[in-house]
């Protein structure tokens, strides 16, 4: 890849610390993929610190051809409760201090707030390296969906303590910034997300795939893409589809993704189409072959799938939160319901399903609007936040805080 340092821009070294990273499939990993690609393309040196995945060993390795990073440090890990396919990273701050003393980054971005993130922030503070954190996931609100609602306050307190030890916390929407500030997280900044409109496009619609789903040309494919997990509010999507099917018996519900709810859903709804995890060109083909897209989650900080569905020309129904709050104009390029009004969510889905002309207009507008949401602008915004004079002059994080009193 050719380095493209633009006039007035200097090559910087940035270290990205995350408990999840490609080829794992989730919103955080997807965001980091585009971030790393964009930074490397601009000539910056990117080092990644993450837990090792299957068939990997711990160690510091040079880049062996990956376009995502210049170097990486793989650390050990333990499974995350409820997310056993992912791992908390485990390492000592001293290990990172040694790494960064020998190859000092200009800035550190900690994308996740697990043990690896805590070690990274401690090491960065010890070395006076500017460190930013990302508010990617509402882990404190997830707890109620796993029978752990009693610790939600503890996790919220922990999150506040963690993020307030960093120079800035980057959040993807204004709603998320407001939620973070309500938690007591200071120094929040907006850093949003983009979408690859060359990869996600209506042109990848596949009649062969739709035929495998049992659909004729004018039948409706109701699509869900994401983790099949309690925090995604899937029961509402099921109710929504069942209401649509009463109007259109030939409609099919297509679920792309995997997770702890899949077995139960397959047992209770054998007529649903479970496609499992999709990647590469299969994923955009599945998107483009749908018609309506249900995003019932109330816990996502953004929801990259919303932009991917819009770019693919789908009629998106979501709550007025996360990505939908920023990018969907109700009854124009999608439909959005008040956050606590499930009936309204179902009503909007039924309206789109029952009005073909409205659905066509919404789908066309969704595609057109996402053409301006490319990743280049978001990478440039990240550069301004990570490498501006304020960050570089602030070789200290906010005042030292002890571990939170719960």
N, C-alpha and C positions, 0 to 999 in steps of 0.2 A: 504494500500500500504506500502511495506517495504521500510524504508529509506536506502539509499545506499551511505553514505558519503564515498568517495574514499580516499585512503591514501594521506595525504598532503592537503586535502580540509577541510575547516571549514564550519560549518553550518552558513549561512548568512540569514539575513532578507531583503527581497526586496518588495517594494510596486510598483504595476503596476497600472497606471492611464490611463483610456481609456474611450472615449465616446461610444465605441461599444465593445461588449463582447459576447461570446457564451451564449445562443443558437442562437443569431443573426447570419445570414449567410452572410458573406462577407470576403474579403481577410484579413483584419485587425483582425477580430474576429477569423478567422481560424488560423492565425499565433500566436495569443495570447494563443489560446487553447493548441497548441503544446509547446509553451514556458513555460506556467504554468505547464503542465504535466511534462515536462523535469526537471524543477527546483525542483518541489515537489519530483519527483523520486530520485533526487540527495540529498534529505534531507534538502533543504532550506525551509524557511518559507516564503510563498507568501501571501501578502495581496493585494486585488484588490479594487480599488476605481473606481466606474462607476455609470452612471445614472441608476435609477431603470427602469426595463422593466415592461410589463403588469403584473398585479396581484402581484406586489411587493410593499413593503413599505420601507420608509427611515429608516435607522438605521444601527448599527454595529452588525453583527451577527457572531457567531463562525461557524466554518466549520461543516455542518450537514451531511457530507458524500461525498461532492464533492471532486473529485481527483484534481481539478484544482487550489485550493487555500486553505490557512489555515484560513483566515478571509476575510471579505469584508465589505466595507462601501458603502451603496447605497445612492445616492443623487438625488435630483429632477432634472428635465430637461425640455427642450422645443424642439419641432420638428425642425429638420434641413431643411432649404429651399431646395426643390428638392429631399430630402431624408426623407420624413415624417415618414417612418417606423423607423428611428433612431432619437436620441435625443442628443442635446448639454447638458452636465452636468452643473448644477448650484450649486455652494457652495461658501462659503466665505473662503479666505485663513486662517482666524482665526480658522475655524473648523478643517482644516487639521493640523494647528500648534498644536492644543490641542491633536489631535489624535497621532501625531508623537512625541510630548513631552512625552506622556505616554507610547508609544511603538515605540521607535526610529528605523527606518529601516537603514540598512547599505547603501542602495542605492535606488533611486527612478527612475523608468523608465516611462516616459510620452509618450504614444503611439500616442496620438492625440493632435492637437494644438487648440482645441476649448476653451471655457471659463473655463471648468474644468481643462484643461492642464495649462492655465495661472495661475489659483489659486494654482495649485500644485507646479509649478515652484517658485512662490512667497513665498509659505510656506517653501519649501525646502531651498531657499536662506536665509530666515529669521533664519532657524535653522542650517545652515551650513551643510546640508546633500547633498552629491553628487547626482546630478540629470542628467540623460541622456534622450534624446528625440529620437523619431523614425520618420524618413521621410517615412511614409507609403503611403501618398496620395497626388496627385498633385491638391489640391483644387484650387490653383490659376489658373491652366490651365483649370479646369472644368468650370470656370465662363463663358467662351465664348460659351459653349454649352447650356447655360441657358439664353441667351440674356443679360448677365451681363459682357460682354467683357470689358466694360469701367472701371470696378473695378479690372481687373486682376493685374494691377500694384500695386494697394493698397494691394491686398491679398499677392502678392509677397513680398512687403515691410514688411507686417505683419509677414509673414513666416520667413523672415530673422531675424527680431527682436526677434521673439519667440525662434527660434533654437539657436541663438547666446547667449541667456541667460543661456543655459545649457552647461554642461561640454563637452559633445560629442553629435553629431547627428549620429544615426545609419541608414545607407541606404542600400538597398538590392542588388544593382548592381553597377558596376563601372560607367555605364552611368548615373545612378541616382546621384552618388557622384559628377560627373562632372556637372550635372544640378544644384545640390545644391550649388556647389562652384561658378557657374556662377551667381547664385542669391545673392552671398555674404555670404553664410552660411559657417562658419569656423569649424575646428575641426571635420570633417566628418570621419567616420570609416565604413568599410564594414561589414555588418551583413546580410547574405543571408538567404535563406529559404530551407527547405527540403521537402520531400514528403513521405508519408506512402505507401510503395510499397506492403505491405500486404493488405491494404485496397483497393488501386487502382491497379488492375491487369487485364490482358486480360482474366483470367480464369472466370471472372464474366460476360462474354458475355452471353446474354440471347436471344435465338432464339424466345422464346415466346414474349418477348418485341419487337423484330424486326418485328415479325408477326403483332403485334398490330399497329406498325407504317406503315404497308402496304408493307413491304419489303420481297422479296424472298431472297434465300441464297446468291446470288452474286450481289444483288442490293446494291447501295451505300447509306449509312446514313451519311449526312453532319451535323456535330454537332456544336452547339454553347452552351457554358455554361457560365452564368454570368448575370449581371444586364442588363435588357432591358431598357437602358437609353441613352440619346444623346451622352454622353462622350465616349461611347463604340464603336462608329463608325459603327453602325449596317447597315446603308445603303450600305456600301461596302460589307458586308457579304451577303446581299440580292442580289446585283449585281453579286457577285461571284457565288452564288448558281444558279441563273438563267442561267448563262453561262454554268455551269456544266450540268444543266438539258437539255440544247439543245443537248448535246452529249449523255446524259443518261436520257431519259424521265422518267425512273422508280426511279430515285434518289429522296430522301426525305430530307427536311431540318427540323432538330429537334432542338428546342430551349429550353434549360433548364434554368429557372430563371424567374424573375418577375421584374416589374419596370414600370415607367411612359409611356414607348413606347408600352407596350404590347397591349393595346386596339386598337391602331391605326394599329399596325402590323397585328393583327388578322382580322381586318376589311379589310385591303388591300390584305392580303395573307391568305385566308381561307384554302388553301391547305397545309400551313405549319403546323407542329406539335408542339403545345405549351404545354410543360410538367409542367410548373410552377416550384416553388422551390422544390428541392429534397434534402433529407438528409438521414442519416443512411445508410443502405445498398442499398437503392434505387439509391443514387447518383453514387457510383462506378459501379453499374449495367448499368446505363444510359451511362456513359462514355464508358465502355467496349463494349457496343452494337453498337457504332458508328464506322466509318471508317476514315473519314477525320474530322479534327477539325479546325475551323476557329477562329482565334484570331485577329480581325482587329483593336483593340484598339491602340491608339497612346498616351494615357494619363496615363496608369498604371505605377506605379513605379516598380512593379514586375509582377504580374499576376500568382498567385498560380495555376490557372487552366491550365496553360501551362504544368507545371510539372505533374499535375494530369492526363492530357490527354496523355502525353508521357508515364507515368507509366502504363496507361491503354492500351498502344500499338496502339495509333492512329497516323495517319499522320498529323502532325501539320503544319499549314501555319500561319505565323506571320510576323510582321515587325521586323527589326533588332534593337530591343530596349528591355528594361526590361528583363524578364527571357529569352526570345529568344536570346538576344545578348550574354548571358552568357552560355546557355546550348544547343542551336541548332547549329549544323554544317550543313550548307546549302547543300542540295542534298545528305545528309548522314543519319542523324537521324531526319530530318525535312526540312522544306523550310522556308526561310526568305527573305523578300524584303526590299530594302532601305526604310527608314522611310517615305519619301515623294513620293513614287512611287506606287500608287494604281494599275496601270496597271500591274506592276510586280507581285504584290500580287495575282491578278486574274490569271495571266499567270502560276504562280507556282501551284495554286490550280488545274487548268486545266491539268497541266502536271502530277500531282499525280493521278488525276482521270482517265487519259487516258493511264497510264502506270502501269498496275497491278503488274508487277514484281518489278518496282521501289517502288511502294506503300508498297508491302510486305517487302522489304528490309528496308525501312525507319521505318516502324512500329516495326520491330524486333529490330533494332538498338536503337530506342527511348526507348523501354522497358529496354534493357540491360543497357543503359547509366544511367537511373534513379536509378538503384539498388544501386549505390554508393552515392545517394543523400539523405541519411537518416537524420532524425532530430537530432540524437545524436551529430554529429559534430557541428551543428549550436548552440545547447544548450551549448556545451563546449566553443564555441567561444563567446557566450553571457556572460558566466561566466568570461572569461578572460577580457572582456571589462568592465563589471560592477563591478567586485570585485578585480581587480588587484591592486598592491600597489600604482600606480599613481592615480587611482580613490580614494582609501581610504585615501591617503595623501593629496589629493586636496579637502579639506573641504571648498572650495570656488568655486563658478562658475566664469565664465569670468566677467570682470569688469562690474559694474552696468551700465545699459543702460536705458534711459527713453523710454517711448512709442514712436514708430517711427514717425518722421516728414514726412508727405506724400507729 
